[in-house]
Amino acid sequence: MNVLVINCGSSSLKFQLINSQSEQVLAKGLCERIGIDGSLTYQPEGQDKIKEAKAMPTHTEAIQFVIEALTDPATGVVKDLKEIGAVGHRVVHGGEAFASSVVITEEVLAAIEDCNDLAPLHNPANLIGIRACMELMPGTPMVAVFDTAFHQTMPEKAYMYGLPYDYYKNYKVRRYGFHGTSHSFVSKRAAEIFGKPCEEVKTIVCHLGNGASVCAVDGGKSVDTSMGLTPLEGLVMGTRSGDIDPAILEFLAKKEGLDITGLMNMLNKKSGVFGLSGNLSSDFRDLETAADEGNPLAKAALEVFAYRVAKYVGSYAAAMNGVDVIAFTAGIGENASIVREMVLEYLGYLGITLDSEANKGRGKEIRISTEDSNVLVMVIPTNEELAIARETVALV
């Protein structure tokens, strides 16, 4: 079966067409600037990228261009839509309604819409992409794969905030966690490498990208994760603050004359390593270069980031009463060897020893701990699109 995987943002749409038998990516691409001027980047497997300017007033036109590209007589990879057996959609927030992926129905769409308040930047866009596909591909099964679903196994003691209970009862204010598709994929692969069933393995996954989170996976189930009600909680990230004292908001509101919109914009878009580095960059490659050249703010930003990751790893080792595997994944986790080294410097008490030569590897699956290390430490590239495709096939 060929599965079309759709990741729909407010003004963009990423896609991959994957053959579920071989798990080969037949084609992939990106629609950008939807609602403005629009462009489509399309790349069939083994061929050069094709980029075209295309007017995309809405996501419906974007999906139409994706279909036309996939079925194009010259550069397409399928003859017609009948060769696409199902569509898997990434949906950011499923709230408490969804503990697993589901085949999309009108009832499911309504339940996703009920979560819009929890992810106002993401869920409405996800819904637009789903409805556009349903309109253009009637009769093709659609599946929703939720970022939050993997974390629905967290126990109450991990997901409840220290707030009045009525806020949970009335508004479902609790910790949900994100990057669940990635944490699930990487933790399962980690168990395979460790050589035991995932039900017998304690894994800590460090998904480190511009958005970053750490997850404790005990026996194949998420038992805690660093993101919360929204993706703002947890680690210091590219432009997000992560954990802060809530009273800082009142303090800065008075000092800077900021309203709640201004405060949230600051926390989400002007903080993290970007803010810590004096607005130098949120790209870790830039920060590493600047730190090597003696920039003290860039150096401090990297140190703050690594320290926060190490603190979460240590707390999750305590939460699970041990850890067998630590896995680094996503853009920074897979490529920034200096960040991995800085994190692991704090974890010697776990009996971890780093293989410095192996740690120089980038973007590939490698063991970076020595053979005598008490904990297996790996770099495992994530593949959220493949995970979504697998979930989709399993359901349809």
N, C-alpha and C positions, 0 to 999 in steps of 0.2 A: 504494500500500500504506500502511495505517496501522500505525505502529510504536509500541508502548508501551515507553517508556524508564524503567527502574527503577534507583534509586540507594538501596540498602538499608544503613542503619546499624544499630547495636546496638539502638536503641530508637526509630528513626525510619525513614521510607520516603518519599523524594521520587519523584514520577512526572510524566511528560508523555506525552501522546498526540500524535504528530506525523504529518501526512500527508507521505509521502516525495516525492510529486510536486511539491506546492506548497511543501513544507517549512514549512507553517503549523502552529502549535501549536493543536490543537483543544481541549485541556483540560490543566490541570496541577493539582498539589496536593501535599499533605504529610500523612502520618500521623505523629503524635507520641505520645510516652509509651506506646509499645507495651510491654505487660507490666505497666503500672501502671494508669492509668485510661483513657487513650486519647482521641484526638480526630482528626477528619478535616477538613482544609481542602481545598476543591475549587473550582476556578474554570474554567468553560467559557469559551472565547474570546469576548471582548466582553461578558461578563456579570460581575456582582458575585461576590465570594467567598462561598462557603457554608461555615460552620464548625459542626460538630456534635460533641458528646461521644459517643464510642462505645467500648464495652468491647473491647479488643484484647489478649487474653491472649498471643497469639503473632502472628508475621508472617503466618501463614496467614489469620487473621481480617482483618488489615490489607489484604492483597491482595484478599480477598473484598469488602471495603468499596469498594476502588478500582474493582473490576469493576462493582459495583452502581451506583456513582456515574456511571461512564462510560456505562452502559446504561440509566440511569433514564429512564422515559418522558417526564418533565417537563424535566429538566435535563441528561440525558445527551447525548452527541454521536455515539453509534453505537447501532444497534438491538440488535445482539447481538455475541457474541464472534467470530463468523465475520468481522466487519469489521476485526478486529485480525490483521494478517498475520504479525507476529513480535514478539518481546520482546527488547530489548537491555538487558543488565545491566552496570552498572559494577562491575568487580572491582578492588580496590586493588592486590593483589600477585600477579603471575604468575611471579615468580622468573625462572629461566633457561628455564623450560619453554615460555613463550609469548612469541614475538617479534611476534605480531600477534593480532588478534581471531579468535575461533573459534566455530563452532557447538557448542553444549554437548551433550556425551554423558556417559555415566557415567564414561568414562575421563578426560574433561576435569574433571569434578567431583572425581575422586580426585586429580588433579594440583593443582587449586586447594587442596584440603584439605592437601596436602603443604606448601603455602606458609603454612599457618596460623601457624607459629612466627615467620615473618618479619613478619606483620601480625596479631597476635593480637586487636586491637581491631576490625579491619575485615573480614578474609576470612571468619571464621565467620558474621558478619552477612550478608555478601554471599551466602554459600552458603544460608543460611536463606531469603533472598528468592528465590533461584533455585528451590529445591526447592518452596517454596510456590506459585510460578507454574506449575511443572511439574505439581503436583498439581491445581490448579484450571483449568489450560488445557492439558490433554493433547492432543498432536498439533500444538500451535503451536510453530514453530521458536523456539529460544532461543539468543541469542548472548552471549558474554562479551567485554567490551571492557576491557582492562587498563590501569590507570594507568601501569604499568611498561613496557608493550610497546614504546612509541615509543623508549625509551632503550636497547633491546637492540642498537642499532647502535653504541653507544659502544665505542671500541677498548679493549683490555685496559689500556693505559697510563692510561686515564681511570677505569676502574671498579675497579681493584685497590687495596686498602689496603696500607700498609706493615706488614703483620702476617705471622706465619709462614704459609707457603703451605698447610699442612695445614688451616688454618681455612677456607680457600676450598675446598679439595678435599673436606673432610669435611662442612662445614656451609653451603657456598655463601655465606660472609661476603664481600660485595663491595658496591660501590655500584650501586644499581638506579635511583634517581630516581623521581619521581612527577609528577603533573599532566600526564602524557604526552598525554592526550587534548586538553587545552587547548593545550599547546605545539605539537602537530601542527596543530590547527585554525588557530591564530593565525599560525603560520609559513607555512602555505599561503596564507592570505589576504594576508599581508605580501608574498609573492612576486607575487601577482596585482596588488596595488597598485603594486609596484615595476616591473611591466611585463616581467618575465622569467620563464622557467620556474623552478620552485623548485630544480631541479638546478643552476642557475647563480647562486643567491643565498645570501649569508651573512647569517643573521639571528640576533639575540639577543632572546629573548622573556623579558620580566620579568612573571611571573605573581605579582602582589602582592595577596594577600588576608590573612586571618587566618593561613592557611598560605601560605607564599610560596616561590617558587623561580625561578631563572634558568636558561635553557637555551640552549646554543649549537647552532644548526641550520645545518649546512654542506651545501649541495646537497640539501636536503630531509630530511637525516638528523640525528638527535641525536648529537652527538659529545662532549658533556659537559653536566652539569647539577648544580645545587648540592645537592640532596637525595641521601641515600646509601642505606645498608641500610634505613633507616627515614626517615620525614619529619622527623626531628629535626635532621639535619645541614643546614648551609648558612647561609641568611640568619637574622638576628634576626627573629622573627615576632611574632604577637600575644601568645602566651603561651609560645612555645618559644624556647629559648636560641640555637639554631643552633650554629655552630662554637665550641667552647671547648677549652682545654687539658685533656686527659683526666685529668691529675693533680689537677685541681680536685675531682674526685669523692672521692678519698681524703682530701684536705685538709678538705673540708666534712663528710665522714662522721665524722671525728675531732672537729671543732669543734662540730658540731651533733648528733652522736649519731644520724645517719641511716643506715638500712639501704638496700639497693639499691632497694627499692620507694619509699622516701621520696625518694631522690635522683632517680629517674626521674619521680616526680610533680612534684618541684620543677622539673626541666628542661622538662617538657612543659606544665605547667599554671600555674606561678607565675613564669615567666621572661619573656623577650622584652620588648616595650615595656611590657607590664603590670608586670613586675617592675622594669624600669628607671625607670618613672614613679612608683615608690613605691606600686605597687598601685592607681594612679589608674584606669586603664582599658586594655583591649586594643583599644578602638575608636578609630581614627585621628581621627574627627570630634571625639571628646572631647579627644584629645591636642592637636589643632590649636587648639581653643577655649582650652584651659588654657594652651598656649604663648603665644597672643595676649594672654592676661591676665597674663602674666609668670611663669608657673610654670616654674622652671628645670629640674625633672626631666622635665616633659613635653617641653620644648624639646630637652633632651639625648637623650631617647628617639627623637624624630623624626630628630635628626642622626645618631645611631648607626645607625638603620635605613637611611637614605639612603646613608650612607657605605659600609655593607656591600654594598648593591645595586651601587653604583658600582664597588666593588672587583671584584665578580664580573663585571660587564660588561667592565671593563678586561682581566681575565684571559682572558675568552673571546674578546675581540677579538685578543689575542695567540695564543690556541690555534688560531684559524682564520686567523691572519695577515691580519686585516682584517675589516670588517663593512660590509654594505650597508644593513641596516635594523635599527633597534632598536624593538621593539613593547612597549608597556605594556598589560597586561590584568588582569582580575579586579577585585574590589571597590575596592581601593586604587589599583591601576594605572589604572583607568578613571575614577576620580572625584576622587582627591586631587591636584589640580594643584600644590600646594606640594611634595608629595613628588617628583613628576616633575621639577619645577624644581630641587630640591635635588640630585637624582641627576645631572641633566645639567650642573650647575655643575662637576662633576669631570671632565667628558668633553670639554672644549674642545679638548684635544690631538688629538682625532679629527676636528676640523674641524666640530663640531656647533654650530649656532647655533639658539637657541630662539626661536620665534614666541610671544612672551608673550601676545598677544591670543588666538591660537588655543588656547593651553594652558589658557585659562579654561574650555574645554568640558568637559562631564562626561557620562559614560555613553554616548558615541556615537563612531563612527569618525571620527577627525580626524587631519590631519597637523599636528604641533606644531613641526616644524623649518621654517626659512625655505627659500625656493627655492634659495638659494646654499649651503645646508648640504651638507657632504661626505657626510653620512650621513642617510638618510631616517628620521625619528623619528615614530612613529605611536601613536595610541591605537586599539586594535582590541578591541572587546568580545568576550570569549570566549563560546562556546556549546557546552559539553560535551555537552549533551543532543542537540543537532542532530548533533554529530560522532558520537555513539554510534548515532543513528538511521541515519546514512549508512553507517557500518561494518556495521550489521546488514543493511541492504538489500543491500549489496554481496555479503554472504555467502549470503543466502537467496533 
